[in-house]
Amino acid sequence: MHSAVQKWMDRDNAVRAWHSRYTGDEGLRVASDPHRRLMCLRQNMLHEATHALRRNGRTPRAALYVCTRSHDPDPTDQFDLLHAIASQRCMRAGAEFTDGNGPTAIERRTGLLEALEQVRRGFVDGLLCPTFEHISPHLDEYEHVLRTTAQRRWFVALGSPETTAGL
């Protein structure tokens, strides 16, 4: 390494060590973005599941799920968008499932539970939703659904990614 660069790095490290010794602060800490982490988890799961299906000569099949809001109770436009996304991604769109009046606890959403039952029975291979908030706006619940589907080699596909920051 170039000596001037090495000297600069050594000086910088010494200043940080001195600062942390007297202030108790170990330097800058950057918290990871949970949306980006969940996006990577979902995309890896989606990639593995769809490639395995395609290797076996199958087209991935997705149940379409929408959780409507009180200000927009008609999911027709969202289902039309999901059909277009499924076609664009070379997936076969399965049955449509919906829950109304915004997000409630996952165990109370009959549409989501019916969609997951379709996946469990093998009628479809995964879910396709407009955004992650349709599954759950709470990141811990959403992550639980992702991990559960990943363990069973199912997938969750979204029309819009969890985050677009830095992409």
Residue pairs with C-beta under 8 A, 6 or more apart in sequence:
16 27
19 25
19 27
20 26
20 27
33 163
33 165
34 139
35 139
35 162
35 163
35 165
36 162
36 163
36 165
36 166
38 132
38 139
38 142
38 143
38 146
38 162
39 161
39 162
39 163
41 143
41 146
41 147
41 150
42 132
42 146
42 156
42 158
42 162
43 161
45 146
45 149
45 150
45 155
45 156
46 126
46 155
46 156
46 157
48 153
49 60
49 125
49 126
49 153
49 154
49 155
50 60
50 91
50 125
50 155
52 153
53 59
53 60
53 125
54 60
58 125
59 90
59 91
59 92
60 90
60 91
60 92
60 125
60 126
60 155
61 91
61 92
61 93
61 94
61 123
61 124
61 125
61 126
62 86
62 91
62 92
62 93
62 94
62 124
62 125
62 126
62 127
62 128
62 155
62 157
63 94
63 95
63 96
63 97
63 115
63 118
63 119
63 123
63 124
63 126
63 127
63 128
64 79
64 82
64 83
64 86
64 93
64 94
64 95
64 96
64 97
64 115
64 127
64 128
64 129
65 96
65 97
65 98
65 111
65 112
65 115
65 127
65 128
65 129
65 134
65 135
66 75
66 78
66 79
66 82
66 96
66 97
66 98
66 99
66 129
66 130
66 134
67 98
67 99
67 100
67 102
67 103
67 109
67 111
67 112
67 129
67 133
67 134
67 135
68 74
68 75
68 78
68 98
68 99
68 100
68 101
68 102
69 101
69 102
70 101
70 102
73 100
73 101
75 96
75 98
78 130
79 96
81 130
81 159
82 93
82 128
82 129
82 130
82 159
83 93
85 128
85 157
85 159
86 92
86 93
86 128
87 93
89 157
91 128
91 157
93 128
94 118
94 123
94 124
95 115
95 118
95 123
95 124
97 111
97 112
97 114
97 115
97 118
98 111
99 109
99 110
99 111
99 112
103 109
103 133
103 134
103 136
103 137
106 112
106 113
106 135
106 136
106 141
106 145
107 113
112 135
115 124
115 127
116 127
118 124
119 125
119 126
119 127
119 149
119 152
119 154
120 152
125 154
125 155
126 149
126 154
126 155
126 156
126 157
127 135
127 149
127 154
127 155
127 156
127 157
128 157
128 158
128 159
129 135
129 156
129 157
129 158
129 159
130 158
130 159
130 160
131 158
131 159
131 160
132 142
132 158
132 162
135 141
135 142
135 145
135 156
136 142
136 145
145 156
146 156
149 155
149 156
161 167
